[in-house]
Amino acid sequence: MTQDPRQPAACAVLRLLAYALLQNNQPGSALQLLTTLGHLDRLDVRSRAMKALAQLRTGAPADALATLQEGTDKGEEMPLFNLIRAQAHMKLSQATLARAAMQRYVATRGHVPTPPPTS
């Protein structure tokens, strides 16, 4: 099956719309768009962070942690992951894990996101 040459541009539009929805307090709608990107295998490191944040804001902290773990398992990492992890752990009443995640965030903020390894 050949890929539609318009797909990368369409995915960029979906990312932008998801970002705008998150900024306008509509995490449920943003999550739908980001889930679609995931089904298209087009979640990059920033999109994965947005998806986890949308999950957190819709009241699903465990799902947010799972999304971030998927990224980590794929070799993706960025300081924002740790900030979102800290918030998710606090929602789950896991203060020790939240503190550790926040400490990792403070230690790594300012670093450039690590892209996944190419195969």
N, C-alpha and C positions, 0 to 999 in steps of 0.2 A: 504494500500500500504506500503510495507516494504522499508526501506531506504537502499540504497546501502552502504555497509560498507566502500567503498572507497570515499564516498562523503566528509567527513571532510578533508581528505588529498587533494582532488581535490580543495576544497574551499581554503585551505591554499596556494596552488599553484596559484590560481587566485589572492589572496591578494598580494602575492609576485610579480607577474607579474604586477599588477596594480601599486604597489609601484615603481617598476623599470620604468614603463612607465611615471609616474608622474615625477620621477627624471630626465628622459630624454626628458622632454618637449613634451610629447604626452598625454595631458590630455583627449583628445577625446577618445582615445583607452582605457585609464585607466577607464574612465567613463563607457564605455560599459561593461568592466569586473565587475566593482563594481555594476552596475545596475543588472547584471546577479546574483551576490551574493544576492542582495536585493530580486530578484524574488524567489531565493531558501531559503529565510528567514535566511540568514547566515551573515548579516551585524552585526559585533560587533562594539563597540564604536570607535575603531581605524579605521575600514573600513568605518564607517559612516563619520568620519572626512576626510578621503581620498576622499570619494565621493563628499563631499561638496567642498573640495579644487579643485577637478577636474571640478566640475560645475562652480566654480568661475573662474577658468583659461580658461574655454571655453566660457566665456562671459555670464553666466547665474547666476548672483548674487542672484536673487530672488529664484531660484531653490535651491541654496546653503543654503539660510536661511531656506527654507522649510525642507530640509534634516536635518539640525541641530535641527529644532523644533521637527521633528518626534522623533529624539533621545532623546531630553529633555522630550517629552511627555511619552516616554517609561522608563524614569528614568535614562537614560544615560547622563553623563556629564563629561567633561574634560576641562581643561583650554584652550586647543587648539580650542575648539568650539568658545570661546569668541574671540580669535584672528582672526579666519576665519570670524566670524560675523562682527567684526570691519572692515575688508577688504571689505566684501560684502556691508555693509552700506555705506562705502566711495564710492564704485562703483555706488551706487544708489543715491549719493549726499545727504546722510542723516548723516551729520557731528555730530549732537548731539547724535544720536544712536551709531555711530561709536566710539565716545569718551567714552560713557558709557560702551560699550563692551570692549574697550581697558582697561579701569579702572578695570573692573571685571577680565580681563585676568591677569593684573599685580598683583591684590590682590590674585589670586588663583593659579598662576603658581607654579610649584613644588609639587602640590597636586597630588595624585594618582587618575587615572580615576575611576569614580563610575560605577560599573557594573549595568546592569538592575536588578530589583528585580526578584527573581525566583518565579515561581508559581507552 
